[in-house]
Amino acid sequence: LNEQQINQLKASKVHFYQLNNGMKVFLYENHQLPVFALRLLFDVGSANERAGQSGYAHLFEHMMFKGSKNIPDGEHFAAIKRIGGHLNASTDYDKTDYWTEAPIAYLDHVLWMEAERFRHLYINEETLNNQKQAVLEEKLLRMDNVPYVKAAGDFMISAWQGTPYDHLIIGSEEDINNASVKEVREFYYQFYRPDNLILTIVGDFKSHELIKRIEHYFSPFTTNHHSLTPENEIKDNHFEKNYLKGKSEIRNDTLAPFPLYALGWHTVGKNNPDFYSVELLADILLNHDSSRIKRVLKEQDELVFETIGFP
């Protein structure tokens, strides 16, 4: 972070730390309730995947719950539920994040569990094959057999050909089936490293005390340099994109009872300040009962049964 960003954090009472291994930590104290919300964010998503490895980022999200040296398979979920907490994870084009919400009394134990699975994760044939099947079933359930979803995915892929975003986050069935233990371990060593990790915690704690516990658990989490070759080093997924010419396509979705009409424009990315204006514009035009296009096409002319827009 630059000096201006650090000063902005201080003004908003967010405490920023960086461990010796490169891991970044953001802490915000909120003493209204004896709880905490924790998020671990790795700077890796489907845009970082190589040809033939589509879906690896999402597959690895699943692998993170399959047990480690000191935590059996399934125990991570069970432990959080026993204390009345909630947890989950998600993968998108540019990041993979893991979050937990629980009573503050269990924060120390949650920190230990998170550090444990990032340092001693089990990656073997049994756990990999198990989660390959889980991902394929998820793909069938949420995408392949849901009206409009596959068509919408194909539309996105078509719009982003030639960029790191030209494939589905969940990956292809062929690539998932062909994933090997060696490749998945290499993916782990490349991206699941402390200098590629951001930890944020909000809750009922004192930051100057909590950072000592975080250092205790995460400082031994070091980069696996022995597994990286120069061509495998982390690279930014920035790219130069030539704006594509307009085009029109018709696709047949046998699951869909009515036609889907999709329009897309290339706009700014999420790291651009204007992204929030684009996000607001989608709501003004399409996403709420008072939205301009929805009122005309759905309420007034009764031409459609729904309108949706998102950047």
Helices and strands as residue ranges (DSSP letters): H 3-11, E 14-18, E 24-29, E 35-42, G 46-48, H 56-63, H 75-82, E 86-91, E 96-103, G 104-106, H 107-119, H 125-139, I 140-144, H 149-159, H 173-178, H 181-191, G 194-196, E 197-203, H 207-218, G 225-227, G 230-232, H 275-282, I 283-287, H 292-294, I 295-300
